[in-house]
Amino acid sequence: MTTHKSQGQTLQHVLVDLQSCHRTEAPYVMVSRVTSLRGLLILRSFNGNIISCHQS
């Protein structure tokens, strides 16, 4: 399933490949679809620079 297609979905289990992220929004969309951390599996190591936090 693509990141775009997963938007709006709620999933029990998610396997994500964060190395494939080309936009900064993609990691958030990918990991926020799963209902708990137990259902999240990250496929392989990734560049931590793709994750950012904007404080409001």
PDB file as gemmi writes it, atoms N, CA and C in Angstrom:
CRYST1    1.000    1.000    1.000  90.00  90.00  90.00 P 1                      
ATOM      1  N   MET A   1       0.865  -1.167   0.000  1.00  0.00           N  
ATOM      2  CA  MET A   1       0.000   0.000   0.000  1.00  0.00           C  
ATOM      3  C   MET A   1       0.910   1.228   0.000  1.00  0.00           C  
ATOM      4  N   THR A   2       0.571   2.206  -0.780  1.00  0.00           N  
ATOM      5  CA  THR A   2       1.368   3.428  -0.823  1.00  0.00           C  
ATOM      6  C   THR A   2       1.046   4.330   0.363  1.00  0.00           C  
ATOM      7  N   THR A   3       1.958   5.261   0.649  1.00  0.00           N  
ATOM      8  CA  THR A   3       1.733   6.229   1.726  1.00  0.00           C  
ATOM      9  C   THR A   3       0.476   7.031   1.447  1.00  0.00           C  
ATOM     10  N   HIS A   4       0.312   7.453   0.207  1.00  0.00           N  
ATOM     11  CA  HIS A   4      -0.856   8.253  -0.164  1.00  0.00           C  
ATOM     12  C   HIS A   4      -2.150   7.472   0.072  1.00  0.00           C  
ATOM     13  N   LYS A   5      -2.170   6.218  -0.335  1.00  0.00           N  
ATOM     14  CA  LYS A   5      -3.376   5.402  -0.185  1.00  0.00           C  
ATOM     15  C   LYS A   5      -3.687   5.098   1.285  1.00  0.00           C  
ATOM     16  N   SER A   6      -2.667   5.080   2.135  1.00  0.00           N  
ATOM     17  CA  SER A   6      -2.882   4.757   3.548  1.00  0.00           C  
ATOM     18  C   SER A   6      -3.471   5.911   4.351  1.00  0.00           C  
ATOM     19  N   GLN A   7      -3.431   7.118   3.819  1.00  0.00           N  
ATOM     20  CA  GLN A   7      -3.971   8.262   4.550  1.00  0.00           C  
ATOM     21  C   GLN A   7      -5.441   8.027   4.863  1.00  0.00           C  
ATOM     22  N   GLY A   8      -5.802   8.282   6.117  1.00  0.00           N  
ATOM     23  CA  GLY A   8      -7.182   8.089   6.550  1.00  0.00           C  
ATOM     24  C   GLY A   8      -7.489   6.682   7.026  1.00  0.00           C  
ATOM     25  N   GLN A   9      -6.548   5.761   6.865  1.00  0.00           N  
ATOM     26  CA  GLN A   9      -6.743   4.373   7.280  1.00  0.00           C  
ATOM     27  C   GLN A   9      -6.285   4.188   8.728  1.00  0.00           C  
ATOM     28  N   THR A  10      -6.867   3.231   9.412  1.00  0.00           N  
ATOM     29  CA  THR A  10      -6.398   2.790  10.723  1.00  0.00           C  
ATOM     30  C   THR A  10      -6.068   1.314  10.584  1.00  0.00           C  
ATOM     31  N   LEU A  11      -4.829   0.957  10.908  1.00  0.00           N  
ATOM     32  CA  LEU A  11      -4.361  -0.406  10.690  1.00  0.00           C  
ATOM     33  C   LEU A  11      -3.835  -1.017  11.982  1.00  0.00           C  
ATOM     34  N   GLN A  12      -4.018  -2.310  12.142  1.00  0.00           N  
ATOM     35  CA  GLN A  12      -3.528  -3.023  13.325  1.00  0.00           C  
ATOM     36  C   GLN A  12      -2.021  -3.266  13.243  1.00  0.00           C  
ATOM     37  N   HIS A  13      -1.536  -3.578  12.049  1.00  0.00           N  
ATOM     38  CA  HIS A  13      -0.120  -3.894  11.842  1.00  0.00           C  
ATOM     39  C   HIS A  13       0.383  -3.143  10.617  1.00  0.00           C  
ATOM     40  N   VAL A  14       1.581  -2.585  10.757  1.00  0.00           N  
ATOM     41  CA  VAL A  14       2.175  -1.836   9.656  1.00  0.00           C  
ATOM     42  C   VAL A  14       3.658  -2.188   9.569  1.00  0.00           C  
ATOM     43  N   LEU A  15       4.114  -2.500   8.379  1.00  0.00           N  
ATOM     44  CA  LEU A  15       5.530  -2.702   8.084  1.00  0.00           C  
ATOM     45  C   LEU A  15       5.940  -1.533   7.205  1.00  0.00           C  
ATOM     46  N   VAL A  16       6.862  -0.702   7.685  1.00  0.00           N  
ATOM     47  CA  VAL A  16       7.242   0.494   6.934  1.00  0.00           C  
ATOM     48  C   VAL A  16       8.713   0.445   6.546  1.00  0.00           C  
ATOM     49  N   ASP A  17       9.009   1.040   5.407  1.00  0.00           N  
ATOM     50  CA  ASP A  17      10.380   1.187   4.926  1.00  0.00           C  
ATOM     51  C   ASP A  17      10.673   2.680   4.882  1.00  0.00           C  
ATOM     52  N   LEU A  18      11.228   3.206   5.960  1.00  0.00           N  
ATOM     53  CA  LEU A  18      11.468   4.641   6.052  1.00  0.00           C  
ATOM     54  C   LEU A  18      12.611   5.100   5.154  1.00  0.00           C  
ATOM     55  N   GLN A  19      13.418   4.170   4.646  1.00  0.00           N  
ATOM     56  CA  GLN A  19      14.468   4.535   3.692  1.00  0.00           C  
ATOM     57  C   GLN A  19      13.870   5.020   2.379  1.00  0.00           C  
ATOM     58  N   SER A  20      12.653   4.641   2.112  1.00  0.00           N  
ATOM     59  CA  SER A  20      12.024   5.005   0.838  1.00  0.00           C  
ATOM     60  C   SER A  20      11.362   6.379   0.870  1.00  0.00           C  
ATOM     61  N   CYS A  21      11.416   7.078   1.998  1.00  0.00           N  
ATOM     62  CA  CYS A  21      10.753   8.381   2.132  1.00  0.00           C  
ATOM     63  C   CYS A  21      11.487   9.451   1.342  1.00  0.00           C  
ATOM     64  N   HIS A  22      10.739  10.160   0.519  1.00  0.00           N  
ATOM     65  CA  HIS A  22      11.319  11.246  -0.264  1.00  0.00           C  
ATOM     66  C   HIS A  22      10.821  12.600   0.211  1.00  0.00           C  
ATOM     67  N   ARG A  23       9.762  12.624   0.980  1.00  0.00           N  
ATOM     68  CA  ARG A  23       9.203  13.873   1.500  1.00  0.00           C  
ATOM     69  C   ARG A  23       9.169  13.794   3.018  1.00  0.00           C  
ATOM     70  N   THR A  24       9.237  14.937   3.676  1.00  0.00           N  
ATOM     71  CA  THR A  24       9.292  14.943   5.138  1.00  0.00           C  
ATOM     72  C   THR A  24       7.979  14.522   5.782  1.00  0.00           C  
ATOM     73  N   GLU A  25       6.859  14.608   5.071  1.00  0.00           N  
ATOM     74  CA  GLU A  25       5.568  14.221   5.637  1.00  0.00           C  
ATOM     75  C   GLU A  25       5.373  12.712   5.643  1.00  0.00           C  
ATOM     76  N   ALA A  26       6.055  12.011   4.765  1.00  0.00           N  
ATOM     77  CA  ALA A  26       5.839  10.575   4.585  1.00  0.00           C  
ATOM     78  C   ALA A  26       6.076   9.752   5.852  1.00  0.00           C  
ATOM     79  N   PRO A  27       7.163   9.979   6.609  1.00  0.00           N  
ATOM     80  CA  PRO A  27       7.350   9.160   7.818  1.00  0.00           C  
ATOM     81  C   PRO A  27       6.194   9.301   8.800  1.00  0.00           C  
ATOM     82  N   TYR A  28       5.683  10.508   8.979  1.00  0.00           N  
ATOM     83  CA  TYR A  28       4.554  10.715   9.893  1.00  0.00           C  
ATOM     84  C   TYR A  28       3.335   9.931   9.423  1.00  0.00           C  
ATOM     85  N   VAL A  29       3.018  10.041   8.150  1.00  0.00           N  
ATOM     86  CA  VAL A  29       1.850   9.333   7.612  1.00  0.00           C  
ATOM     87  C   VAL A  29       2.037   7.831   7.785  1.00  0.00           C  
ATOM     88  N   MET A  30       3.225   7.335   7.495  1.00  0.00           N  
ATOM     89  CA  MET A  30       3.477   5.895   7.576  1.00  0.00           C  
ATOM     90  C   MET A  30       3.299   5.352   8.994  1.00  0.00           C  
ATOM     91  N   VAL A  31       3.902   5.995   9.972  1.00  0.00           N  
ATOM     92  CA  VAL A  31       3.862   5.434  11.326  1.00  0.00           C  
ATOM     93  C   VAL A  31       2.589   5.783  12.084  1.00  0.00           C  
ATOM     94  N   SER A  32       1.864   6.800  11.648  1.00  0.00           N  
ATOM     95  CA  SER A  32       0.656   7.197  12.385  1.00  0.00           C  
ATOM     96  C   SER A  32      -0.586   6.401  11.984  1.00  0.00           C  
ATOM     97  N   ARG A  33      -0.478   5.479  11.064  1.00  0.00           N  
ATOM     98  CA  ARG A  33      -1.619   4.656  10.647  1.00  0.00           C  
ATOM     99  C   ARG A  33      -1.873   3.509  11.611  1.00  0.00           C  
ATOM    100  N   VAL A  34      -0.862   3.111  12.377  1.00  0.00           N  
ATOM    101  CA  VAL A  34      -0.959   1.939  13.248  1.00  0.00           C  
ATOM    102  C   VAL A  34      -1.559   2.336  14.599  1.00  0.00           C  
ATOM    103  N   THR A  35      -2.341   1.429  15.189  1.00  0.00           N  
ATOM    104  CA  THR A  35      -3.059   1.740  16.425  1.00  0.00           C  
ATOM    105  C   THR A  35      -2.191   1.655  17.675  1.00  0.00           C  
ATOM    106  N   SER A  36      -1.060   0.939  17.617  1.00  0.00           N  
ATOM    107  CA  SER A  36      -0.163   0.854  18.777  1.00  0.00           C  
ATOM    108  C   SER A  36       1.255   0.583  18.291  1.00  0.00           C  
ATOM    109  N   LEU A  37       2.227   0.863  19.146  1.00  0.00           N  
ATOM    110  CA  LEU A  37       3.624   0.605  18.789  1.00  0.00           C  
ATOM    111  C   LEU A  37       3.895  -0.881  18.585  1.00  0.00           C  
ATOM    112  N   ARG A  38       3.132  -1.722  19.247  1.00  0.00           N  
ATOM    113  CA  ARG A  38       3.317  -3.176  19.078  1.00  0.00           C  
ATOM    114  C   ARG A  38       3.009  -3.623  17.655  1.00  0.00           C  
ATOM    115  N   GLY A  39       2.205  -2.863  16.954  1.00  0.00           N  
ATOM    116  CA  GLY A  39       1.853  -3.210  15.588  1.00  0.00           C  
ATOM    117  C   GLY A  39       2.734  -2.559  14.537  1.00  0.00           C  
ATOM    118  N   LEU A  40       3.768  -1.838  14.974  1.00  0.00           N  
ATOM    119  CA  LEU A  40       4.658  -1.128  14.053  1.00  0.00           C  
ATOM    120  C   LEU A  40       5.963  -1.889  13.896  1.00  0.00           C  
ATOM    121  N   LEU A  41       6.324  -2.196  12.662  1.00  0.00           N  
ATOM    122  CA  LEU A  41       7.595  -2.845  12.366  1.00  0.00           C  
ATOM    123  C   LEU A  41       8.308  -2.008  11.312  1.00  0.00           C  
ATOM    124  N   ILE A  42       9.520  -1.561  11.651  1.00  0.00           N  
ATOM    125  CA  ILE A  42      10.332  -0.785  10.712  1.00  0.00           C  
ATOM    126  C   ILE A  42      11.258  -1.767  10.013  1.00  0.00           C  
ATOM    127  N   LEU A  43      11.198  -1.802   8.692  1.00  0.00           N  
ATOM    128  CA  LEU A  43      11.875  -2.809   7.880  1.00  0.00           C  
ATOM    129  C   LEU A  43      13.389  -2.785   8.028  1.00  0.00           C  
ATOM    130  N   ARG A  44      13.994  -1.607   7.985  1.00  0.00           N  
ATOM    131  CA  ARG A  44      15.457  -1.503   8.037  1.00  0.00           C  
ATOM    132  C   ARG A  44      15.866  -0.148   8.589  1.00  0.00           C  
ATOM    133  N   SER A  45      17.145   0.012   8.850  1.00  0.00           N  
ATOM    134  CA  SER A  45      17.626   1.284   9.389  1.00  0.00           C  
ATOM    135  C   SER A  45      17.373   2.396   8.371  1.00  0.00           C  
ATOM    136  N   PHE A  46      17.330   3.626   8.876  1.00  0.00           N  
ATOM    137  CA  PHE A  46      17.029   4.766   8.013  1.00  0.00           C  
ATOM    138  C   PHE A  46      17.773   5.992   8.507  1.00  0.00           C  
ATOM    139  N   ASN A  47      17.872   6.988   7.671  1.00  0.00           N  
ATOM    140  CA  ASN A  47      18.520   8.250   8.002  1.00  0.00           C  
ATOM    141  C   ASN A  47      17.602   9.032   8.940  1.00  0.00           C  
ATOM    142  N   GLY A  48      18.053   9.284  10.151  1.00  0.00           N  
ATOM    143  CA  GLY A  48      17.245   9.990  11.139  1.00  0.00           C  
ATOM    144  C   GLY A  48      16.915  11.421  10.764  1.00  0.00           C  
ATOM    145  N   ASN A  49      17.615  11.977   9.782  1.00  0.00           N  
ATOM    146  CA  ASN A  49      17.349  13.353   9.353  1.00  0.00           C  
ATOM    147  C   ASN A  49      15.997  13.508   8.660  1.00  0.00           C  
ATOM    148  N   ILE A  50      15.367  12.403   8.286  1.00  0.00           N  
ATOM    149  CA  ILE A  50      14.050  12.518   7.648  1.00  0.00           C  
ATOM    150  C   ILE A  50      12.953  12.796   8.664  1.00  0.00           C  
ATOM    151  N   ILE A  51      13.272  12.616   9.949  1.00  0.00           N  
ATOM    152  CA  ILE A  51      12.310  12.874  11.020  1.00  0.00           C  
ATOM    153  C   ILE A  51      12.567  14.265  11.577  1.00  0.00           C  
ATOM    154  N   SER A  52      11.541  15.071  11.643  1.00  0.00           N  
ATOM    155  CA  SER A  52      11.702  16.407  12.224  1.00  0.00           C  
ATOM    156  C   SER A  52      10.506  16.710  13.112  1.00  0.00           C  
ATOM    157  N   CYS A  53      10.720  17.601  14.046  1.00  0.00           N  
ATOM    158  CA  CYS A  53       9.675  17.999  14.973  1.00  0.00           C  
ATOM    159  C   CYS A  53       9.550  19.512  14.934  1.00  0.00           C  
ATOM    160  N   HIS A  54       8.355  19.990  14.679  1.00  0.00           N  
ATOM    161  CA  HIS A  54       8.099  21.427  14.652  1.00  0.00           C  
ATOM    162  C   HIS A  54       7.307  21.787  15.896  1.00  0.00           C  
ATOM    163  N   GLN A  55       7.922  22.534  16.789  1.00  0.00           N  
ATOM    164  CA  GLN A  55       7.234  22.945  18.006  1.00  0.00           C  
ATOM    165  C   GLN A  55       6.345  24.136  17.710  1.00  0.00           C  
ATOM    166  N   SER A  56       5.129  24.114  18.259  1.00  0.00           N  
ATOM    167  CA  SER A  56       4.220  25.237  18.017  1.00  0.00           C  
ATOM    168  C   SER A  56       4.083  26.100  19.235  1.00  0.00           C  
TER     169      SER A  56                                                      
END                                                                             
